[in-house]
Amino acid sequence: MVRNEPLPADVPTSTLRFYLDDQAEPFADFDAVCTAIWLPGHTVRLVGMHGDVSRRLLIDLLRYMHGQGVERIHARRAGKHSLPLGRLLPNGDTELLVADLVKRFL
């Protein structure tokens, strides 16, 4: 089965690949992957997360997002998966406040 989740044409998207190996080649086997939807208001929504995201990779993601000027990360995880240290929004997404996490972990 193929399931298409169309995104608005005017909303920038990108694929984020996570590597535990800091020297990994651009298309080496990744440890995790997701799609980033870059929304207005310094917000990024992460969808299609797949793989093993360790604490270290979450900190790498936090460092990257902070460097990009992102203030909020929104994500919806399937089943029992979750993003730690976030707050649940009414729409079912989890929101992470980047500045709060930077103070705590970086």
Gaussian input, Z-matrix of N, CA and C with variables (Angstrom, degrees):
# hf/3-21g

backbone

0 1
 N
 C     1     B1
 C     2     B2     1     A1
 N     3     B3     2     A2     1     D1
 C     4     B4     3     A3     2     D2
 C     5     B5     4     A4     3     D3
 N     6     B6     5     A5     4     D4
 C     7     B7     6     A6     5     D5
 C     8     B8     7     A7     6     D6
 N     9     B9     8     A8     7     D7
 C    10    B10     9     A9     8     D8
 C    11    B11    10    A10     9     D9
 N    12    B12    11    A11    10    D10
 C    13    B13    12    A12    11    D11
 C    14    B14    13    A13    12    D12
 N    15    B15    14    A14    13    D13
 C    16    B16    15    A15    14    D14
 C    17    B17    16    A16    15    D15
 N    18    B18    17    A17    16    D16
 C    19    B19    18    A18    17    D17
 C    20    B20    19    A19    18    D18
 N    21    B21    20    A20    19    D19
 C    22    B22    21    A21    20    D20
 C    23    B23    22    A22    21    D21
 N    24    B24    23    A23    22    D22
 C    25    B25    24    A24    23    D23
 C    26    B26    25    A25    24    D24
 N    27    B27    26    A26    25    D25
 C    28    B28    27    A27    26    D26
 C    29    B29    28    A28    27    D27
 N    30    B30    29    A29    28    D28
 C    31    B31    30    A30    29    D29
 C    32    B32    31    A31    30    D30
 N    33    B33    32    A32    31    D31
 C    34    B34    33    A33    32    D32
 C    35    B35    34    A34    33    D33
 N    36    B36    35    A35    34    D34
 C    37    B37    36    A36    35    D35
 C    38    B38    37    A37    36    D36
 N    39    B39    38    A38    37    D37
 C    40    B40    39    A39    38    D38
 C    41    B41    40    A40    39    D39
 N    42    B42    41    A41    40    D40
 C    43    B43    42    A42    41    D41
 C    44    B44    43    A43    42    D42
 N    45    B45    44    A44    43    D43
 C    46    B46    45    A45    44    D44
 C    47    B47    46    A46    45    D45
 N    48    B48    47    A47    46    D46
 C    49    B49    48    A48    47    D47
 C    50    B50    49    A49    48    D48
 N    51    B51    50    A50    49    D49
 C    52    B52    51    A51    50    D50
 C    53    B53    52    A52    51    D51
 N    54    B54    53    A53    52    D52
 C    55    B55    54    A54    53    D53
 C    56    B56    55    A55    54    D54
 N    57    B57    56    A56    55    D55
 C    58    B58    57    A57    56    D56
 C    59    B59    58    A58    57    D57
 N    60    B60    59    A59    58    D58
 C    61    B61    60    A60    59    D59
 C    62    B62    61    A61    60    D60
 N    63    B63    62    A62    61    D61
 C    64    B64    63    A63    62    D62
 C    65    B65    64    A64    63    D63
 N    66    B66    65    A65    64    D64
 C    67    B67    66    A66    65    D65
 C    68    B68    67    A67    66    D66
 N    69    B69    68    A68    67    D67
 C    70    B70    69    A69    68    D68
 C    71    B71    70    A70    69    D69
 N    72    B72    71    A71    70    D70
 C    73    B73    72    A72    71    D71
 C    74    B74    73    A73    72    D72
 N    75    B75    74    A74    73    D73
 C    76    B76    75    A75    74    D74
 C    77    B77    76    A76    75    D75
 N    78    B78    77    A77    76    D76
 C    79    B79    78    A78    77    D77
 C    80    B80    79    A79    78    D78
 N    81    B81    80    A80    79    D79
 C    82    B82    81    A81    80    D80
 C    83    B83    82    A82    81    D81
 N    84    B84    83    A83    82    D82
 C    85    B85    84    A84    83    D83
 C    86    B86    85    A85    84    D84
 N    87    B87    86    A86    85    D85
 C    88    B88    87    A87    86    D86
 C    89    B89    88    A88    87    D87
 N    90    B90    89    A89    88    D88
 C    91    B91    90    A90    89    D89
 C    92    B92    91    A91    90    D90
 N    93    B93    92    A92    91    D91
 C    94    B94    93    A93    92    D92
 C    95    B95    94    A94    93    D93
 N    96    B96    95    A95    94    D94
 C    97    B97    96    A96    95    D95
 C    98    B98    97    A97    96    D96
 N    99    B99    98    A98    97    D97
 C   100   B100    99    A99    98    D98
 C   101   B101   100   A100    99    D99
 N   102   B102   101   A101   100   D100
 C   103   B103   102   A102   101   D101
 C   104   B104   103   A103   102   D102
 N   105   B105   104   A104   103   D103
 C   106   B106   105   A105   104   D104
 C   107   B107   106   A106   105   D105
 N   108   B108   107   A107   106   D106
 C   109   B109   108   A108   107   D107
 C   110   B110   109   A109   108   D108
 N   111   B111   110   A110   109   D109
 C   112   B112   111   A111   110   D110
 C   113   B113   112   A112   111   D111
 N   114   B114   113   A113   112   D112
 C   115   B115   114   A114   113   D113
 C   116   B116   115   A115   114   D114
 N   117   B117   116   A116   115   D115
 C   118   B118   117   A117   116   D116
 C   119   B119   118   A118   117   D117
 N   120   B120   119   A119   118   D118
 C   121   B121   120   A120   119   D119
 C   122   B122   121   A121   120   D120
 N   123   B123   122   A122   121   D121
 C   124   B124   123   A123   122   D122
 C   125   B125   124   A124   123   D123
 N   126   B126   125   A125   124   D124
 C   127   B127   126   A126   125   D125
 C   128   B128   127   A127   126   D126
 N   129   B129   128   A128   127   D127
 C   130   B130   129   A129   128   D128
 C   131   B131   130   A130   129   D129
 N   132   B132   131   A131   130   D130
 C   133   B133   132   A132   131   D131
 C   134   B134   133   A133   132   D132
 N   135   B135   134   A134   133   D133
 C   136   B136   135   A135   134   D134
 C   137   B137   136   A136   135   D135
 N   138   B138   137   A137   136   D136
 C   139   B139   138   A138   137   D137
 C   140   B140   139   A139   138   D138
 N   141   B141   140   A140   139   D139
 C   142   B142   141   A141   140   D140
 C   143   B143   142   A142   141   D141
 N   144   B144   143   A143   142   D142
 C   145   B145   144   A144   143   D143
 C   146   B146   145   A145   144   D144
 N   147   B147   146   A146   145   D145
 C   148   B148   147   A147   146   D146
 C   149   B149   148   A148   147   D147
 N   150   B150   149   A149   148   D148
 C   151   B151   150   A150   149   D149
 C   152   B152   151   A151   150   D150
 N   153   B153   152   A152   151   D151
 C   154   B154   153   A153   152   D152
 C   155   B155   154   A154   153   D153
 N   156   B156   155   A155   154   D154
 C   157   B157   156   A156   155   D155
 C   158   B158   157   A157   156   D156
 N   159   B159   158   A158   157   D157
 C   160   B160   159   A159   158   D158
 C   161   B161   160   A160   159   D159
 N   162   B162   161   A161   160   D160
 C   163   B163   162   A162   161   D161
 C   164   B164   163   A163   162   D162
 N   165   B165   164   A164   163   D163
 C   166   B166   165   A165   164   D164
 C   167   B167   166   A166   165   D165
 N   168   B168   167   A167   166   D166
 C   169   B169   168   A168   167   D167
 C   170   B170   169   A169   168   D168
 N   171   B171   170   A170   169   D169
 C   172   B172   171   A171   170   D170
 C   173   B173   172   A172   171   D171
 N   174   B174   173   A173   172   D172
 C   175   B175   174   A174   173   D173
 C   176   B176   175   A175   174   D174
 N   177   B177   176   A176   175   D175
 C   178   B178   177   A177   176   D176
 C   179   B179   178   A178   177   D177
 N   180   B180   179   A179   178   D178
 C   181   B181   180   A180   179   D179
 C   182   B182   181   A181   180   D180
 N   183   B183   182   A182   181   D181
 C   184   B184   183   A183   182   D182
 C   185   B185   184   A184   183   D183
 N   186   B186   185   A185   184   D184
 C   187   B187   186   A186   185   D185
 C   188   B188   187   A187   186   D186
 N   189   B189   188   A188   187   D187
 C   190   B190   189   A189   188   D188
 C   191   B191   190   A190   189   D189
 N   192   B192   191   A191   190   D190
 C   193   B193   192   A192   191   D191
 C   194   B194   193   A193   192   D192
 N   195   B195   194   A194   193   D193
 C   196   B196   195   A195   194   D194
 C   197   B197   196   A196   195   D195
 N   198   B198   197   A197   196   D196
 C   199   B199   198   A198   197   D197
 C   200   B200   199   A199   198   D198
 N   201   B201   200   A200   199   D199
 C   202   B202   201   A201   200   D200
 C   203   B203   202   A202   201   D201
 N   204   B204   203   A203   202   D202
 C   205   B205   204   A204   203   D203
 C   206   B206   205   A205   204   D204
 N   207   B207   206   A206   205   D205
 C   208   B208   207   A207   206   D206
 C   209   B209   208   A208   207   D207
 N   210   B210   209   A209   208   D208
 C   211   B211   210   A210   209   D209
 C   212   B212   211   A211   210   D210
 N   213   B213   212   A212   211   D211
 C   214   B214   213   A213   212   D212
 C   215   B215   214   A214   213   D213
 N   216   B216   215   A215   214   D214
 C   217   B217   216   A216   215   D215
 C   218   B218   217   A217   216   D216
 N   219   B219   218   A218   217   D217
 C   220   B220   219   A219   218   D218
 C   221   B221   220   A220   219   D219
 N   222   B222   221   A221   220   D220
 C   223   B223   222   A222   221   D221
 C   224   B224   223   A223   222   D222
 N   225   B225   224   A224   223   D223
 C   226   B226   225   A225   224   D224
 C   227   B227   226   A226   225   D225
 N   228   B228   227   A227   226   D226
 C   229   B229   228   A228   227   D227
 C   230   B230   229   A229   228   D228
 N   231   B231   230   A230   229   D229
 C   232   B232   231   A231   230   D230
 C   233   B233   232   A232   231   D231
 N   234   B234   233   A233   232   D232
 C   235   B235   234   A234   233   D233
 C   236   B236   235   A235   234   D234
 N   237   B237   236   A236   235   D235
 C   238   B238   237   A237   236   D236
 C   239   B239   238   A238   237   D237
 N   240   B240   239   A239   238   D238
 C   241   B241   240   A240   239   D239
 C   242   B242   241   A241   240   D240
 N   243   B243   242   A242   241   D241
 C   244   B244   243   A243   242   D242
 C   245   B245   244   A244   243   D243
 N   246   B246   245   A245   244   D244
 C   247   B247   246   A246   245   D245
 C   248   B248   247   A247   246   D246
 N   249   B249   248   A248   247   D247
 C   250   B250   249   A249   248   D248
 C   251   B251   250   A250   249   D249
 N   252   B252   251   A251   250   D250
 C   253   B253   252   A252   251   D251
 C   254   B254   253   A253   252   D252
 N   255   B255   254   A254   253   D253
 C   256   B256   255   A255   254   D254
 C   257   B257   256   A256   255   D255
 N   258   B258   257   A257   256   D256
 C   259   B259   258   A258   257   D257
 C   260   B260   259   A259   258   D258
 N   261   B261   260   A260   259   D259
 C   262   B262   261   A261   260   D260
 C   263   B263   262   A262   261   D261
 N   264   B264   263   A263   262   D262
 C   265   B265   264   A264   263   D263
 C   266   B266   265   A265   264   D264
 N   267   B267   266   A266   265   D265
 C   268   B268   267   A267   266   D266
 C   269   B269   268   A268   267   D267
 N   270   B270   269   A269   268   D268
 C   271   B271   270   A270   269   D269
 C   272   B272   271   A271   270   D270
 N   273   B273   272   A272   271   D271
 C   274   B274   273   A273   272   D272
 C   275   B275   274   A274   273   D273
 N   276   B276   275   A275   274   D274
 C   277   B277   276   A276   275   D275
 C   278   B278   277   A277   276   D276
 N   279   B279   278   A278   277   D277
 C   280   B280   279   A279   278   D278
 C   281   B281   280   A280   279   D279
 N   282   B282   281   A281   280   D280
 C   283   B283   282   A282   281   D281
 C   284   B284   283   A283   282   D282
 N   285   B285   284   A284   283   D283
 C   286   B286   285   A285   284   D284
 C   287   B287   286   A286   285   D285
 N   288   B288   287   A287   286   D286
 C   289   B289   288   A288   287   D287
 C   290   B290   289   A289   288   D288
 N   291   B291   290   A290   289   D289
 C   292   B292   291   A291   290   D290
 C   293   B293   292   A292   291   D291
 N   294   B294   293   A293   292   D292
 C   295   B295   294   A294   293   D293
 C   296   B296   295   A295   294   D294
 N   297   B297   296   A296   295   D295
 C   298   B298   297   A297   296   D296
 C   299   B299   298   A298   297   D297
 N   300   B300   299   A299   298   D298
 C   301   B301   300   A300   299   D299
 C   302   B302   301   A301   300   D300
 N   303   B303   302   A302   301   D301
 C   304   B304   303   A303   302   D302
 C   305   B305   304   A304   303   D303
 N   306   B306   305   A305   304   D304
 C   307   B307   306   A306   305   D305
 C   308   B308   307   A307   306   D306
 N   309   B309   308   A308   307   D307
 C   310   B310   309   A309   308   D308
 C   311   B311   310   A310   309   D309
 N   312   B312   311   A311   310   D310
 C   313   B313   312   A312   311   D311
 C   314   B314   313   A313   312   D312
 N   315   B315   314   A314   313   D313
 C   316   B316   315   A315   314   D314
 C   317   B317   316   A316   315   D315

   B1=1.4398
   B2=1.5203
   B3=1.3071
   B4=1.4548
   B5=1.5251
   B6=1.3089
   B7=1.4586
   B8=1.5231
   B9=1.3180
   B10=1.4605
   B11=1.5177
   B12=1.3168
   B13=1.4589
   B14=1.5244
   B15=1.3445
   B16=1.4608
   B17=1.5287
   B18=1.3017
   B19=1.4567
   B20=1.5210
   B21=1.3254
   B22=1.4681
   B23=1.5282
   B24=1.3243
   B25=1.4705
   B26=1.5224
   B27=1.3217
   B28=1.4645
   B29=1.5350
   B30=1.3303
   B31=1.4584
   B32=1.5279
   B33=1.3230
   B34=1.4662
   B35=1.5303
   B36=1.3116
   B37=1.4671
   B38=1.5162
   B39=1.3173
   B40=1.4562
   B41=1.5162
   B42=1.3146
   B43=1.4525
   B44=1.5216
   B45=1.3136
   B46=1.4646
   B47=1.5223
   B48=1.3145
   B49=1.4627
   B50=1.5286
   B51=1.3172
   B52=1.4595
   B53=1.5231
   B54=1.3356
   B55=1.4646
   B56=1.5230
   B57=1.3262
   B58=1.4598
   B59=1.5248
   B60=1.3196
   B61=1.4649
   B62=1.5235
   B63=1.3275
   B64=1.4667
   B65=1.5266
   B66=1.3270
   B67=1.4592
   B68=1.5330
   B69=1.3193
   B70=1.4681
   B71=1.5298
   B72=1.3270
   B73=1.4654
   B74=1.5331
   B75=1.3386
   B76=1.4691
   B77=1.5267
   B78=1.3282
   B79=1.4669
   B80=1.5274
   B81=1.3205
   B82=1.4688
   B83=1.5266
   B84=1.3303
   B85=1.4604
   B86=1.5230
   B87=1.3123
   B88=1.4598
   B89=1.5204
   B90=1.3335
   B91=1.4596
   B92=1.5187
   B93=1.3203
   B94=1.4661
   B95=1.5252
   B96=1.3294
   B97=1.4607
   B98=1.5229
   B99=1.3186
   B100=1.4628
   B101=1.5224
   B102=1.3203
   B103=1.4574
   B104=1.5179
   B105=1.3207
   B106=1.4663
   B107=1.5236
   B108=1.3072
   B109=1.4619
   B110=1.5189
   B111=1.3176
   B112=1.4592
   B113=1.5341
   B114=1.3156
   B115=1.4576
   B116=1.5233
   B117=1.3385
   B118=1.4681
   B119=1.5358
   B120=1.2954
   B121=1.4593
   B122=1.5097
   B123=1.3376
   B124=1.4702
   B125=1.5245
   B126=1.3388
   B127=1.4579
   B128=1.5265
   B129=1.3280
   B130=1.4616
   B131=1.5221
   B132=1.3292
   B133=1.4644
   B134=1.5161
   B135=1.3315
   B136=1.4550
   B137=1.5218
   B138=1.3254
   B139=1.4623
   B140=1.5237
   B141=1.3205
   B142=1.4656
   B143=1.5112
   B144=1.3196
   B145=1.4568
   B146=1.5257
   B147=1.3379
   B148=1.4592
   B149=1.5211
   B150=1.3142
   B151=1.4569
   B152=1.5167
   B153=1.3222
   B154=1.4578
   B155=1.5243
   B156=1.3197
   B157=1.4627
   B158=1.5249
   B159=1.3133
   B160=1.4607
   B161=1.5337
   B162=1.3122
   B163=1.4756
   B164=1.5328
   B165=1.3223
   B166=1.4717
   B167=1.5227
   B168=1.3409
   B169=1.4600
   B170=1.5272
   B171=1.3280
   B172=1.4676
   B173=1.5231
   B174=1.3152
   B175=1.4700
   B176=1.5268
   B177=1.3422
   B178=1.4660
   B179=1.5295
   B180=1.3418
   B181=1.4704
   B182=1.5222
   B183=1.3086
   B184=1.4603
   B185=1.5286
   B186=1.3221
   B187=1.4757
   B188=1.5336
   B189=1.3385
   B190=1.4629
   B191=1.5278
   B192=1.3136
   B193=1.4720
   B194=1.5203
   B195=1.3103
   B196=1.4677
   B197=1.5282
   B198=1.3253
   B199=1.4644
   B200=1.5233
   B201=1.3311
   B202=1.4687
   B203=1.5298
   B204=1.3226
   B205=1.4665
   B206=1.5257
   B207=1.3252
   B208=1.4630
   B209=1.5249
   B210=1.3290
   B211=1.4639
   B212=1.5206
   B213=1.3467
   B214=1.4611
   B215=1.5195
   B216=1.3288
   B217=1.4577
   B218=1.5173
   B219=1.3198
   B220=1.4649
   B221=1.5203
   B222=1.3200
   B223=1.4621
   B224=1.5198
   B225=1.3172
   B226=1.4589
   B227=1.5172
   B228=1.3123
   B229=1.4636
   B230=1.5214
   B231=1.2939
   B232=1.4605
   B233=1.5221
   B234=1.3127
   B235=1.4555
   B236=1.5086
   B237=1.3223
   B238=1.4654
   B239=1.5266
   B240=1.3119
   B241=1.4605
   B242=1.5234
   B243=1.3281
   B244=1.4651
   B245=1.5194
   B246=1.3055
   B247=1.4611
   B248=1.5196
   B249=1.3209
   B250=1.4578
   B251=1.5254
   B252=1.3120
   B253=1.4638
   B254=1.5220
   B255=1.3142
   B256=1.4583
   B257=1.5192
   B258=1.3224
   B259=1.4680
   B260=1.5180
   B261=1.3049
   B262=1.4495
   B263=1.5246
   B264=1.3295
   B265=1.4609
   B266=1.5260
   B267=1.3351
   B268=1.4699
   B269=1.5313
   B270=1.3359
   B271=1.4734
   B272=1.5315
   B273=1.3336
   B274=1.4620
   B275=1.5148
   B276=1.3207
   B277=1.4652
   B278=1.5260
   B279=1.3195
   B280=1.4529
   B281=1.5181
   B282=1.3224
   B283=1.4625
   B284=1.5172
   B285=1.3228
   B286=1.4639
   B287=1.5245
   B288=1.3129
   B289=1.4663
   B290=1.5232
   B291=1.3027
   B292=1.4614
   B293=1.5280
   B294=1.3262
   B295=1.4704
   B296=1.5310
   B297=1.3190
   B298=1.4789
   B299=1.5149
   B300=1.3267
   B301=1.4543
   B302=1.5343
   B303=1.3361
   B304=1.4612
   B305=1.5284
   B306=1.3352
   B307=1.4703
   B308=1.5208
   B309=1.3063
   B310=1.4526
   B311=1.5336
   B312=1.3348
   B313=1.4642
   B314=1.5234
   B315=1.3382
   B316=1.4720
   B317=1.5085
   A1=108.77
   A2=115.66
   A3=122.89
   A4=106.84
   A5=116.04
   A6=120.57
   A7=107.15
   A8=116.91
   A9=122.45
   A10=109.37
   A11=116.25
   A12=122.02
   A13=106.86
   A14=117.23
   A15=119.34
   A16=111.80
   A17=114.24
   A18=121.38
   A19=108.20
   A20=117.13
   A21=118.76
   A22=110.74
   A23=115.77
   A24=121.00
   A25=112.51
   A26=117.38
   A27=120.05
   A28=112.99
   A29=117.59
   A30=120.95
   A31=108.75
   A32=117.63
   A33=120.17
   A34=111.21
   A35=115.33
   A36=121.11
   A37=109.15
   A38=115.13
   A39=120.26
   A40=109.04
   A41=115.96
   A42=122.43
   A43=108.16
   A44=116.16
   A45=121.09
   A46=107.98
   A47=116.56
   A48=121.98
   A49=107.40
   A50=115.72
   A51=122.16
   A52=109.40
   A53=115.88
   A54=121.88
   A55=109.59
   A56=116.40
   A57=119.18
   A58=110.29
   A59=116.92
   A60=122.71
   A61=108.96
   A62=116.93
   A63=121.19
   A64=113.61
   A65=117.54
   A66=121.80
   A67=112.23
   A68=118.27
   A69=121.81
   A70=110.83
   A71=115.10
   A72=121.55
   A73=108.80
   A74=118.28
   A75=120.72
   A76=115.74
   A77=119.02
   A78=119.53
   A79=111.77
   A80=115.49
   A81=119.92
   A82=108.91
   A83=116.08
   A84=119.10
   A85=108.74
   A86=115.91
   A87=120.72
   A88=110.41
   A89=115.36
   A90=121.07
   A91=111.34
   A92=116.68
   A93=121.98
   A94=108.34
   A95=115.83
   A96=121.66
   A97=108.71
   A98=116.33
   A99=121.51
   A100=108.75
   A101=115.17
   A102=121.62
   A103=108.13
   A104=116.27
   A105=122.19
   A106=108.74
   A107=115.79
   A108=122.40
   A109=106.11
   A110=116.31
   A111=122.69
   A112=108.46
   A113=116.00
   A114=123.03
   A115=111.30
   A116=117.06
   A117=119.60
   A118=110.58
   A119=115.91
   A120=120.83
   A121=113.62
   A122=116.83
   A123=121.60
   A124=112.04
   A125=115.86
   A126=122.17
   A127=109.36
   A128=115.87
   A129=122.19
   A130=107.57
   A131=115.90
   A132=121.02
   A133=107.25
   A134=116.35
   A135=122.46
   A136=109.01
   A137=116.09
   A138=121.53
   A139=109.20
   A140=115.51
   A141=120.53
   A142=113.35
   A143=117.49
   A144=120.10
   A145=109.79
   A146=114.67
   A147=120.11
   A148=108.82
   A149=115.99
   A150=120.59
   A151=111.49
   A152=114.38
   A153=121.42
   A154=109.90
   A155=115.77
   A156=120.97
   A157=107.45
   A158=115.82
   A159=121.75
   A160=109.70
   A161=115.12
   A162=120.66
   A163=110.03
   A164=116.28
   A165=119.65
   A166=111.69
   A167=117.23
   A168=119.64
   A169=111.28
   A170=117.75
   A171=119.86
   A172=111.10
   A173=116.76
   A174=120.45
   A175=109.84
   A176=117.56
   A177=120.37
   A178=110.45
   A179=116.54
   A180=120.87
   A181=110.12
   A182=117.71
   A183=122.21
   A184=110.67
   A185=116.53
   A186=121.43
   A187=110.31
   A188=116.55
   A189=120.85
   A190=110.83
   A191=117.01
   A192=120.80
   A193=111.41
   A194=116.56
   A195=120.28
   A196=110.23
   A197=116.67
   A198=121.30
   A199=112.98
   A200=117.13
   A201=122.07
   A202=112.08
   A203=117.16
   A204=120.63
   A205=113.97
   A206=117.06
   A207=121.17
   A208=109.30
   A209=116.11
   A210=121.75
   A211=112.83
   A212=116.45
   A213=121.36
   A214=110.23
   A215=115.04
   A216=121.79
   A217=107.02
   A218=116.48
   A219=121.88
   A220=107.80
   A221=116.60
   A222=120.92
   A223=108.98
   A224=114.87
   A225=120.82
   A226=106.61
   A227=115.18
   A228=120.98
   A229=109.63
   A230=115.68
   A231=121.35
   A232=111.08
   A233=115.28
   A234=121.40
   A235=113.64
   A236=115.56
   A237=121.15
   A238=112.65
   A239=117.91
   A240=120.76
   A241=109.06
   A242=115.76
   A243=119.48
   A244=109.28
   A245=115.18
   A246=120.78
   A247=106.64
   A248=117.28
   A249=119.38
   A250=111.98
   A251=115.23
   A252=124.40
   A253=113.68
   A254=117.41
   A255=120.72
   A256=110.13
   A257=114.58
   A258=119.24
   A259=108.08
   A260=115.75
   A261=121.75
   A262=109.82
   A263=116.54
   A264=122.48
   A265=109.63
   A266=117.37
   A267=120.18
   A268=114.12
   A269=117.99
   A270=120.18
   A271=112.96
   A272=117.45
   A273=121.24
   A274=114.17
   A275=118.11
   A276=121.57
   A277=109.70
   A278=115.12
   A279=121.86
   A280=107.26
   A281=117.60
   A282=122.08
   A283=109.66
   A284=115.00
   A285=122.30
   A286=107.94
   A287=116.79
   A288=121.52
   A289=107.55
   A290=116.13
   A291=122.25
   A292=112.34
   A293=118.12
   A294=121.06
   A295=111.17
   A296=116.68
   A297=119.75
   A298=111.25
   A299=116.98
   A300=120.97
   A301=112.01
   A302=116.65
   A303=120.48
   A304=109.66
   A305=117.10
   A306=120.83
   A307=110.98
   A308=116.22
   A309=120.50
   A310=113.72
   A311=117.74
   A312=120.40
   A313=116.50
   A314=119.04
   A315=118.47
   A316=112.37
   D1=146.28
   D2=174.00
   D3=-118.51
   D4=129.84
   D5=177.17
   D6=-120.57
   D7=122.50
   D8=-178.04
   D9=-100.87
   D10=130.10
   D11=174.68
   D12=-115.14
   D13=88.72
   D14=-176.19
   D15=-64.30
   D16=144.44
   D17=177.34
   D18=-116.38
   D19=147.26
   D20=178.01
   D21=-57.42
   D22=139.21
   D23=-176.54
   D24=-61.70
   D25=-27.64
   D26=-176.05
   D27=-91.43
   D28=7.26
   D29=-179.94
   D30=-105.78
   D31=117.06
   D32=-179.16
   D33=-66.07
   D34=137.89
   D35=176.27
   D36=-130.14
   D37=158.86
   D38=175.12
   D39=-153.14
   D40=161.94
   D41=175.96
   D42=-100.33
   D43=127.65
   D44=175.99
   D45=-105.39
   D46=122.71
   D47=176.63
   D48=-109.87
   D49=134.75
   D50=-177.23
   D51=-107.28
   D52=132.06
   D53=-179.15
   D54=-129.98
   D55=130.85
   D56=171.67
   D57=-73.72
   D58=-28.72
   D59=178.10
   D60=-83.98
   D61=110.87
   D62=-178.82
   D63=-66.33
   D64=-13.42
   D65=-179.87
   D66=-103.13
   D67=12.93
   D68=-175.97
   D69=-61.79
   D70=141.11
   D71=175.05
   D72=-68.04
   D73=159.94
   D74=-175.39
   D75=-53.09
   D76=-36.43
   D77=-178.58
   D78=-118.20
   D79=30.19
   D80=174.12
   D81=-66.81
   D82=163.93
   D83=175.56
   D84=-58.66
   D85=130.64
   D86=-176.96
   D87=-99.10
   D88=160.96
   D89=176.72
   D90=-87.36
   D91=-29.50
   D92=177.54
   D93=-157.13
   D94=161.79
   D95=-179.31
   D96=-150.87
   D97=151.73
   D98=172.75
   D99=-158.64
   D100=168.16
   D101=174.52
   D102=-102.86
   D103=132.93
   D104=176.73
   D105=-104.03
   D106=127.25
   D107=175.02
   D108=-107.71
   D109=113.48
   D110=-173.93
   D111=-87.41
   D112=103.21
   D113=-175.29
   D114=-94.79
   D115=162.18
   D116=174.88
   D117=-63.02
   D118=161.74
   D119=176.63
   D120=77.42
   D121=29.59
   D122=176.78
   D123=57.34
   D124=39.16
   D125=-178.83
   D126=-120.00
   D127=139.72
   D128=174.93
   D129=-122.95
   D130=133.85
   D131=174.84
   D132=-107.19
   D133=125.48
   D134=179.31
   D135=-99.98
   D136=126.86
   D137=179.50
   D138=-132.32
   D139=163.12
   D140=175.98
   D141=64.02
   D142=33.95
   D143=-179.17
   D144=-68.47
   D145=134.58
   D146=-179.00
   D147=-148.86
   D148=137.08
   D149=177.02
   D150=115.40
   D151=-169.75
   D152=-178.42
   D153=-102.80
   D154=110.61
   D155=179.18
   D156=-102.46
   D157=105.67
   D158=179.83
   D159=-81.31
   D160=171.84
   D161=175.49
   D162=-57.12
   D163=-42.76
   D164=179.96
   D165=-61.59
   D166=-42.08
   D167=179.37
   D168=-68.45
   D169=-33.75
   D170=174.95
   D171=-64.21
   D172=-38.97
   D173=177.56
   D174=-68.16
   D175=-38.84
   D176=174.84
   D177=-60.51
   D178=-42.38
   D179=177.73
   D180=-62.44
   D181=-44.59
   D182=179.03
   D183=-59.80
   D184=-46.25
   D185=179.17
   D186=-60.78
   D187=-43.79
   D188=-179.99
   D189=-63.79
   D190=-48.61
   D191=-178.17
   D192=-63.56
   D193=-40.33
   D194=177.26
   D195=-61.11
   D196=-42.87
   D197=178.50
   D198=-64.47
   D199=-24.99
   D200=178.70
   D201=-88.40
   D202=-0.37
   D203=179.67
   D204=81.99
   D205=15.00
   D206=179.42
   D207=-73.52
   D208=134.56
   D209=178.22
   D210=-102.57
   D211=-31.89
   D212=-177.86
   D213=-135.11
   D214=138.17
   D215=173.27
   D216=-115.02
   D217=126.98
   D218=175.44
   D219=-112.95
   D220=139.65
   D221=177.51
   D222=-154.00
   D223=149.65
   D224=172.67
   D225=-122.29
   D226=123.53
   D227=-178.84
   D228=-105.38
   D229=149.00
   D230=-178.95
   D231=-85.42
   D232=149.38
   D233=173.30
   D234=56.23
   D235=-128.72
   D236=-176.16
   D237=-90.46
   D238=4.62
   D239=178.75
   D240=-76.60
   D241=148.68
   D242=178.83
   D243=-153.08
   D244=165.33
   D245=170.97
   D246=-103.19
   D247=121.96
   D248=-177.49
   D249=-67.41
   D250=152.79
   D251=173.10
   D252=68.73
   D253=17.52
   D254=177.51
   D255=-103.61
   D256=173.86
   D257=175.34
   D258=-118.16
   D259=142.07
   D260=-178.80
   D261=-77.42
   D262=128.96
   D263=178.11
   D264=-93.18
   D265=159.13
   D266=-179.64
   D267=-56.64
   D268=-28.08
   D269=-178.74
   D270=-82.88
   D271=1.09
   D272=179.38
   D273=96.96
   D274=-10.44
   D275=176.03
   D276=-73.69
   D277=157.74
   D278=168.81
   D279=-103.54
   D280=136.18
   D281=178.70
   D282=-112.22
   D283=130.11
   D284=173.64
   D285=-110.34
   D286=130.91
   D287=176.48
   D288=-94.79
   D289=110.62
   D290=-171.43
   D291=-59.29
   D292=-45.17
   D293=-177.45
   D294=-59.45
   D295=-41.66
   D296=179.18
   D297=-63.42
   D298=-40.75
   D299=-178.64
   D300=-73.38
   D301=-33.51
   D302=176.39
   D303=-61.65
   D304=-44.00
   D305=178.70
   D306=-59.96
   D307=-35.83
   D308=-175.24
   D309=-82.33
   D310=-36.53
   D311=-170.50
   D312=-115.77
   D313=-18.68
   D314=-176.14
   D315=-109.21

